[in-house]
Amino acid sequence: MTNRHLLRAFLTSACLAAIAAPAWAQTAPQTDKAASTVGEVVVTAQKRKERLQDVPESVAVVNSQQLQNEQVNSIADLNRVTPSLEIEQASNQNPGGGGQIRGIGTQTFATGAVGSVGIVVDQVSQGNANINNLFDVSSIEVLKGPQGTLFGLTTSAGVINIVTNAPDPNRYTAAVHTELSENGVAGSDYGQQVVDAMVNLPLSPDSALRIAATANLRQGVDENALDGKLDQHDAYSVRAHYLWRPNDKLSINIIGDYTNSNDIGADFFTITAANPGDTAALAACGVTVKPGNNEYCSNRPETNPITQYGLSAQIDYDLGWATLTSITSSRRVINAPGDSDIFRFESNIPQIYTLGADGQSGLLTEEARIASPSGSTLEYTAGVFLSRYNQYAGGGGINVLVILPFPPFPHIYEEGPNAGPNVSDTDDSEAVFGQATWHVNDKFRFIFGARYTHETLDLSEVLKTTNAPDGFGAATENNLSGKVGVQYDFSKSAMAYATLSQGYKGPQLNDSNPLIPAQVINPELPTDVEVGLKNTLLDGNLITDLSLFYDHVKNYQGQQCLPVPTGLACGPVNYSAVNSEGVEFNVFGRPLPGLTINTGLLYNPVKYPSGTLASDGSGDLGGTQLGNAPLWKFTFSGEYAHSVMEGIDGYLAADAVYKSDVNLDNSLDPNLHYPAHWMIGGRVGVRTHDQRYGAAIFVRNLTDNHEPLLIFPTFPNAGDYGTYYGPQSFRLVGLSLDARF
């Protein structure tokens, strides 16, 4: 990285601040009075506004201050905010954001696969066309266990419910937030510059427009040893939110977002262990083979430009006795032609690289529902949901460099610019749903609900070399899932609940062999039993949440990968059943003046069923812990603030994550397990008492613990191990600056 990245970030921040300051210098920012008491934290986990401690399920809430303290700038960063959530965003393998909740999630390269953890932004399901950058976010709720009744598809493990800040017709405001780091400075292993900006514009007494934008520029974490350059990852996003309340009954929200990102180089596999010959060959290129190696050798271009955009319209009308809601949305993701080097090992034979691969996907949704007022004897929400997801993946050229025994000795076999198959799939879903809570008396409540889903999945493949539609498949499913439960208030501060919930995740079509019709992978059907106890302590300033759960997932959708000469051959499979069980304890609030904490501990045995073959053939995985699912996980985030002088507060924030041993590749090979470890971060800073201005020094991964996303054996050759690292795998140190107007 050069100083131009820091200079660009500083100039962007300064320009935005200069533009905003004259218009809003007379308007002091208002602090969030509602947040002064934890007992007033409001969530929308059941598609209605409720106090956190009144919701009869385990919900983790992360507010905007914690998101900022932990540098949560993307979906992948949510890995460290709560123990039940894992995010594993390996390239092309993790549909729908790559989430796992309580060990249950989806890792697959299959076209048309959907995630087990749904991502919802401002009540709009993102499906496989989800956002990645997080900015101007008010709060994030992690809903654990199947959420099929109210949220439907892609929620068989849970939901990440993201709420962005809404426009305010009552005041002009603007803000700028920056995070500035440079590779090699103060111990940083890579460079990153983040600039977030927001402006809130009242347009009339009953309408307002809020515009927020972010630039996220990263240099590294991988480095090409041939030229000494760090990979470059640049992403720019903007969101506009228009709110109009023409009267006290009608509310209209229109939200549009746009993201453009481009990678020069890629977060991909590097070789961390190798046979003697490959170790020597890599050393000649300048790469030292060892754990934590983030260098590779490639003279092939690697690019991955992506454009994402979406538009949604929500209309709410209050009838008095109920509220009508309509939410219409459209999302699109376009992968412009990209190039990749599979092995990134210049002297390896064969060499394999692709050119011109492209693709795009789109999601259309419509939800219409009716909801009773909160506090009614019978609280209910009922509605219909329609969606259409379509995806196109175009095969690019595939070039393979081999050594022939006759001239020309090195030879590149080119399969042409259109060598790979064109793959198209469409997923149509229609559902009707309803959930109700009957307040039997002041203490006892009964919960019941159901959802009926009809889904049709079509997939087709055309081999470009022959123009033959040799691979295709279709599947149609109908599903009825439900939820029942009871809830009891022992007092105003203690509540217990017990629920039985079902979910549904649709079928996949295994298209790993384009010469034969796609094989149907059966729908994933979870049934979850949860018992929980919530307490409010210290006059409403501390909430505890204890839950015991047992989740039986029939036809769990997993994946098997085997190394082959051209890389990896992977395909989805059904496991007969996977059981996830355990206990989770969370504490959230302000135990002392100036101190806020959000912490949790998860114990989660989730095992492979008997007869599950390891990807590398090392044996039967039955009875071992599921891949990417730690048996124990602990998370902590805390901040202590205290006045240091007139109008100035100093603060110290710290966060930590502990994970027990993790299996990273469905294997019994100990080299494919990552041992128990801690990840520690924090920041120290000052800010004005009115929170208008602030500055801090932050660190992520203080001990430089190289936790990988994936490890694959025999990559590229026998005795080699390819390891996939991401930004969380290396230390980052930087400066954070904030200004509000």
SEVOZA-54362 format. One record per residue (C-alpha): residue in one letter; x, y, z. Coordinates in steps of 0.25 Angstrom, whole numbers, plus 5000, padded with zeros to 4 digits. Each point is the difference from the previous one (the first is absolute). Example, Ala and Ser with C-alpha at 12.3 -4.5 7.8 and 13.67 -1.06 7.14 Angstrom:
REM residues 2
a504949825031;s500650144998;
This chain:
REM residues 741
m500050005000;t500450144998;n499650135007;r499150044989;h498949915007;l500150075013;l500050134993;r498849974992;a499349955012;f500450135008;l499650094988;t498649934998;s499750025015;a500450145000;c499250044988;l498849935005;a500250075014;a500250134993;i498749994992;a499249965011;a500550095011;p499450144996;a498649944998;w499949935013;a501050075009;q498850075008;t499449865003;a500649935011;p499949844999;q498949945009;t500449885008;d499249885000;k499250015013;a499349874998;a501349925001;s500350065014;t499249885006;v500349864995;g498649965003;e499550094989;v500849934989;v499049974989;v500149894989;t499249954989;a500349855001;q498549974998;k499750114990;r499450095010;k500750095010;e500249945013;r501050015012;l501149914999;q499749925013;d498649984996;v500349924987;p499949855002;e501249954993;s501550025001;v500450134993;a501450075001;v500050154997;v501150084996;n499950165000;s500750104992;q501050035010;q500549865001;l500049984985;q501050124999;n500849965012;e500349864993;q500250064986;v498849924995;n500050054986;s499549884992;i499149875002;a501349925002;d500450095012;l498749955008;n500849875003;r500450075013;v498850065006;t499249885006;p500449865003;s498949934992;l500450064987;e501149964990;i500350074987;e500949934990;q500050074987;a501049924991;s499950044986;n498849944992;q499749905011;n499150075009;p498650044995;g499250105007;g501150065008;g500749875005;g499350005014;q499949895010;i499250015013;r500249895011;g500949924990;i498949994989;g500350074987;t500349984985;q501449994993;t499849964985;f500550034986;a498749954994;t499250104991;g498650045006;a500449965014;v499550095011;g500550045014;s499449945013;v500250145007;g499150104994;i500550154999;v498850105001;v500350154998;d498950105005;q499049884999;v500449964986;s500649864998;q501350004992;g500049854996;n501349984992;a500050144995;n500450065014;i500850125003;n501449995005;n500450145006;l499450045013;f499950155002;d499050105007;v499449885008;s499250025012;s500049865005;i500249854996;e499149895006;v500549864999;l498849915001;k500449855004;g499349884995;p499149974988;q499150134997;g499249934989;t498650055005;l500250154999;f501350014991;g499949884991;l501049954990;t501550015003;t499850005015;s500149865005;a501150035009;g499650155004;v500050144995;i500950125000;n499050125001;i500750134997;v499350135003;t500650134993;n499850145006;a498750064995;p499850144995;d499650115010;p499150114995;n500350085012;r501450044999;y501250014990;t501249915004;a501349964993;a501149915005;v501349954995;h500849875006;t501449964995;e500949885003;l501450014995;s501149895000;e501249984991;n500849874998;g501250005008;v499750125009;a499849975015;g500049854998;s498949994989;d500149884991;y499250074989;g499450134997;q498550055001;q499350134999;v498650015003;v499250134998;d498550015004;a499250124998;m498550045002;v499150124998;n498550015005;l499250104992;p498650045005;l499250034988;s498750045007;p499349985013;d499649864996;s501149954991;a501649995000;l501149944992;r501249935006;i501249974991;a501149925005;a501349954993;t501349925003;a501349984993;n500849875005;l501449994994;r500949885004;q501449974996;g500349855003;v499949915007;d500649924989;e501350044993;n500649964987;a501449965002;l500350024985;d499850155001;g499950035015;k498650064998;l498949985010;d498749964994;q499050124999;h498650005004;d499150124998;a498550015003;y499150125000;s498650005004;v498850115001;r498649995006;a498950094999;h498849995009;y498750094998;l499050015011;w498650064998;r498950005011;p498950084993;n499149985013;d500049925013;k499549874993;l500849994987;s501549984999;i500949984988;n501449964999;i500849994987;i501449955001;g501149984989;d501449955001;y501249994991;t501349935001;n501249994991;s501249925004;n501249954993;d501249905004;i501350014994;g500649875005;a499149915009;d499849955014;f500349864996;f500949885004;t501450015003;i500949885003;t500349985015;a500749864999;a500649934989;n500849884995;p501550034999;g500050024985;d498950115001;t500650065012;a501350024992;a499250054988;l499250105008;a501350055007;a500650034986;c498850094998;g500250075013;v498949935008;t500349935013;v499149895003;k499550005014;p498750025008;g499550154998;n500750014986;n499250104992;e500950014988;y499849934987;c500750004986;s499250044988;n500150084987;r498649974996;p499050125001;e499049985012;t498850095000;n498649995005;p499150124998;i498650005006;t498850094999;q498849995010;y498850095001;g498649995005;l498750075002;s498949985010;a498750075004;q499249985013;i498650055002;d499450005014;y498550045003;d499550005014;l498549965000;g499950015015;w499749865003;a501149954991;t501250054991;l500149964985;t501449994995;s500549984986;i501549984996;t500449994986;s501549984996;s500949974989;r501549975001;r501149974990;v501449955000;i500950014988;n501449935000;a500750074988;p501049914992;g501149965010;d501349924999;s500649915010;d501249915002;i499649875007;f501349965007;r500850135000;f501349924999;e500850054988;s500949884998;n499049895003;i499549914989;p498950004996;q499650145001;i498650034999;y499350144999;t498750054995;l499750134992;g498750074998;a499149935009;d498750085003;g498749995007;q498850075005;s498849975010;g498750075003;l499050005011;l498550055000;t499249995012;e498650055005;e499549995014;a498650045004;r499649985015;i499050055010;a500450015015;s499250035012;p500450115010;s501049965010;g499449985014;s498749944995;t499549875006;l500249934987;e501350064993;y500149944986;t500850024987;a499549944987;g500350014986;v500549954986;f501450004994;l500549984986;s501450004994;r500749964988;y501549985000;n500849984987;q501449984997;y500949994988;a501549955001;g500850014987;g501249924998;g501250074996;g501249954992;i500949895007;n501549994997;v500849895005;l501650014999;v500649864999;i501449954996;l500149914988;p501049904996;f500250064987;p500150144994;p499450105004;f500349945014;p499250105008;h498750014994;i498750075004;y498749924997;e499050114997;e498549965001;g499650134994;p499350125006;n498749935002;a500549875005;g499249985012;p498549975000;n498950115002;v499249975012;s498750065003;d499049975011;t498750065005;d499449985014;d498550045001;s499350005014;e498650045005;a499749995015;v498850045009;f500450015015;g499450045013;q500550015015;a499250045012;t500250025015;w498849985009;h500150075013;v499249915009;n500350095012;d501050105005;k501049905002;f499849884990;r500050004985;f499849904989;i500850014987;f499549934987;g500350014985;a500249944987;r500550024986;y499749934987;t501050014989;h500049954985;e501350014993;t500549974986;l501449994996;d500549994986;l501549984995;s500649994986;e501449994995;v500450024985;l501449954996;k500650124992;t500949914992;t498949924995;n498850095003;a499349885006;p499150015012;d500549875006;g499850045014;f498750045006;g499149975012;a498750045007;a499449995013;t498750045007;e499749995015;n498850045009;n500350025015;l499250025012;s500850055012;g499550055013;k500350065014;v499449985014;g500450055013;v499750055014;q500550135007;y499950035015;d500450125008;f500449975014;s500150155003;k500350134993;s501449964998;a500049854998;m499449924988;a500149864995;y499649944987;a500049864993;t499849994985;l499949894989;s500450064987;q500149944986;g500750064988;y500249974985;k501250024990;g499649964986;p500749904991;q501350014993;l500449944986;n501349945000;d500650054986;s501449955003;n500049924987;p499450084988;l499949874992;i498949945008;p498750065005;a500150075014;q499849915012;v499050055010;i500550035014;n498849995009;p499550125008;e500650035014;l498949985011;p500450055014;t499249985013;d500550085012;v499649995014;e500550125009;v499850035014;g500450145006;l500050095011;k500250155000;n500350095011;t500150155002;l500950055011;l500650135006;d498750084998;g499949964985;n501550024997;l500449864998;i499349894992;t500449855001;d499549904990;l500249855003;s499549904989;l500149854999;f499849944986;y499949884992;d499950014984;h499749874992;v500350034985;k499549904991;n500749994986;y501150105004;q500650064988;g501549985000;q501149994990;q501149904996;c501350054994;l501149914994;p501350054994;v500249984985;p501150044990;t499250134996;g499850045015;l498849955008;a498749924996;c498950045009;g498549975001;p498950015010;v499549885007;n498949975010;y500449955014;s498849915006;a500050095012;v500850105008;n499750035015;s500450135006;e499950025015;g500550085011;v499950115009;e500350154998;f500050115011;n500150154996;v500150135008;f499750134995;g500050145006;r500650105010;p500449935013;l500750135005;p500050154996;g500850024988;l500249854997;t499249934989;i500249854997;n499549904990;t500549865002;g499649864998;l500449855001;l499649894992;y500249855002;n499549934987;p500249854996;v499649984986;k500549874994;y500149944986;p499049884999;s500649864999;g500549964986;t500550144996;l501249984991;a501150105002;s500350094988;d501549955000;g499649855002;s500650005014;g498849935006;d498650005006;l499750145006;g498849945007;g500050065015;t501050114997;q499750155001;l499450064987;g501050084992;n500150155003;a499349985013;p500850025013;l499549915012;w500250135009;k500050144996;f500050135009;t499950144996;f500250135008;s499850144996;g500150125010;e500350145002;y500350095012;a499850154998;h500450115010;s500150155000;v501550044999;m499750164999;e498950104998;g499249954988;i501049884997;d499849855003;g501049904999;y499749864997;l500649864999;a499349894992;a500449854999;d499549884993;a500449855000;v499649874993;y500449865005;k499849884991;s500349865003;d500649914990;v499350014986;n500049904989;l500250084987;d499849904989;n499149885004;s501249915003;l500749925011;d501350054996;p500650095011;n500750094991;l498650054995;h499650035014;y500350145006;p500349995015;a499350085011;h500350155000;w499750145004;m499750124991;i500250135008;g499750154995;g499750135006;r500150155000;v500450125008;g499550144997;v499450135004;r498750074996;t499250125003;h498949985011;d498950034989;q500749894991;r500250114989;y501549974998;g500949885004;a501349944997;a500649865004;i501149904997;f499549864997;v500649864998;r499349874995;n500749875002;l501050055010;t500849875001;d500049984985;n499349865001;h499949944986;e498649945000;p499749954986;l498749994993;l500349874993;i501149904999;f500049904988;p501049884999;t500749964987;f500050144995;p500550014990;n500949875002;a500149885009;g500650055013;d499550144998;y499050085008;g499350124995;t499550105010;y499050114998;y500250125009;g499150125001;p500250145007;q499649945013;s501349914999;f501050125002;r500250125009;l499550134997;v500450135007;g499450144997;l499450135003;s498550035001;l499450144998;d498650055002;a499250134998;r498550035001;f499350124996;
